[in-house]
């Protein structure tokens, strides 16, 4: 794939992050009043971009101003040693990914967006880091919940190789 193609693919995913609809399984995941879902991961030339959405399924408006809190877990749900970076952390240049957090209000029944970015580069004799689960909280001190995949594959896969770095976009609407 040409470089321009990967740029267009990332632009298409970022556009989808801004326009996505609430997931159909959100009601099933709302014990805490919030549901965290992902519906797509784009992979281009070793660069990965995963959409993330929080749906307010409570009765009060949700106030956000920052980044999701993230733990990447292996197949047995043990936490991996991954650097969680605010913004792209230099992993890639993506439109809007490094925009500073802004206060947003998410009314009941509505959603806010975020995204993860990483590179699947492996340059080590050690086994690659592969996350098969993600625990996520809306903000520091928030309730940790699993990130639920709503794609047809219904899996979360964060194949970090040996990079050990995951960029996280600030919540936005």
C-alpha positions in Angstrom: 0.0 0.0 0.0 1.3 3.5 -0.8 1.8 6.0 2.0 -1.1 8.1 0.7 -3.4 5.1 1.0 -2.6 4.6 4.7 -3.1 8.3 5.4 -6.5 8.1 3.7 -7.4 4.9 5.6 -6.5 6.6 8.9 -8.6 9.7 7.9 -11.5 7.5 7.2 -11.3 5.8 10.6 -11.0 9.2 12.3 -14.1 10.4 10.4 -15.9 7.3 11.6 -15.0 8.0 15.2 -16.8 11.3 14.9 -20.0 9.9 13.4 -20.5 6.5 15.0 -23.9 5.4 16.4 -24.4 4.1 19.9 -23.7 0.3 20.0 -26.7 -2.1 20.2 -25.1 -3.9 23.2 -24.6 -0.7 25.3 -27.7 -1.5 27.5 -26.2 -4.9 28.4 -23.0 -3.3 29.8 -24.5 -0.5 32.0 -24.3 -1.7 35.6 -22.2 1.4 36.4 -24.2 3.8 34.2 -21.5 3.8 31.5 -20.7 1.4 28.6 -17.3 1.2 26.9 -17.3 -0.3 23.4 -15.0 -0.6 20.3 -16.3 -1.4 16.9 -13.3 -1.2 14.6 -9.5 -1.4 14.4 -7.7 -0.1 11.3 -4.4 -1.6 10.4 -2.1 0.0 7.9 1.6 -0.7 7.5 2.1 -1.7 11.1 0.1 1.3 12.4 -3.1 0.4 14.4 -6.0 2.7 15.3 -8.9 1.4 17.4 -12.1 3.4 18.0 -13.4 3.7 21.5 -16.8 5.0 22.7 -18.4 5.6 26.1 -22.2 5.7 26.2 -23.9 7.4 29.2 -26.6 4.9 30.1 -27.3 6.6 33.4 -29.8 9.2 34.3 -27.5 12.2 34.9 -25.2 14.0 32.4 -21.6 12.8 32.3 -18.9 15.4 32.6 -15.6 14.5 30.9 -12.4 16.5 30.6 -9.4 14.3 29.8 -8.3 10.9 28.7 -9.7 7.4 29.3 -7.8 5.4 31.9 -6.5 2.2 30.2 -5.1 -1.1 31.3 -4.0 -3.6 28.6 -4.5 -7.2 29.7 -3.3 -10.5 28.2 -5.4 -13.6 27.5 -5.5 -14.5 31.2 -6.4 -10.9 32.2 -2.9 -10.2 33.7 -1.9 -6.5 33.1 0.8 -6.0 30.5 3.7 -3.6 31.0 2.5 -1.0 28.5 3.2 2.7 28.6 -0.2 4.5 28.2 0.5 7.9 26.5 -1.8 10.9 26.5 -2.3 11.7 22.8 -0.2 10.0 20.1 3.0 10.1 22.1 4.9 10.4 18.8 3.6 7.1 17.5 2.1 8.7 14.4 0.7 12.1 13.3 -3.1 11.8 13.1 -5.5 14.7 12.7 -7.1 15.6 16.0 -5.3 12.9 18.0 -3.2 15.4 19.9 -5.9 17.9 20.5 -5.8 18.8 24.2 -8.8 17.7 26.3 -11.8 20.0 26.5 -14.7 19.8 29.0 -17.6 18.0 27.4 -21.0 17.0 28.7 -22.5 13.7 27.6 -26.3 13.6 28.2 -28.0 10.3 29.1 -28.3 8.1 26.1 -25.5 9.8 24.2 -21.8 9.0 23.6 -18.3 10.4 23.5 -15.4 9.1 21.5 -11.7 8.3 22.0 -9.2 6.1 20.2 -6.1 4.1 20.7 -3.1 4.2 18.4 0.0 1.8 18.4 2.5 0.2 16.1 2.9 -3.5 15.7 6.6 -3.5 15.4 8.6 -6.4 16.8 12.4 -6.0 17.2 13.2 -8.2 20.1 13.9 -11.8 21.0 11.3 -11.6 23.8 7.8 -12.6 22.9 5.6 -9.8 21.5 3.1 -8.0 23.8 -0.4 -9.0 22.8 -3.4 -7.6 24.7 -6.6 -9.5 24.3 -8.6 -7.5 26.9 -8.7 -3.9 27.9 -10.1 -2.5 31.2 -11.1 1.2 30.9 -12.4 4.0 33.2 -13.8 7.3 32.0 -11.4 9.3 34.3 -8.9 8.9 37.1 -10.7 7.3 40.1 -13.5 6.0 37.8 -15.0 2.5 37.9 -12.9 0.1 35.8 -14.9 -1.9 33.2 -14.0 -4.1 30.3 -13.9 -2.6 26.8 -16.4 -4.6 24.8 -15.9 -5.3 21.1 -19.1 -4.9 19.1 -17.6 -5.8 15.7 -18.5 -9.1 14.0 -15.3 -10.6 15.3 -16.2 -9.5 18.9 -12.6 -9.4 20.0 -10.2 -6.8 21.3 -6.7 -7.3 20.0 -3.8 -4.9 20.8 -0.8 -6.4 19.1 2.0 -4.1 20.4 5.0 -6.2 19.3 8.0 -5.0 21.3 7.0 -1.3 21.3 5.1 -1.4 24.6 3.4 2.0 23.9 -0.2 2.9 23.4 -1.4 6.4 22.5 -4.8 7.4 23.8 -6.9 10.3 22.4 -8.8 12.6 24.7 -12.5 12.2 25.0 -14.4 14.3 22.4 -17.8 14.6 20.8 
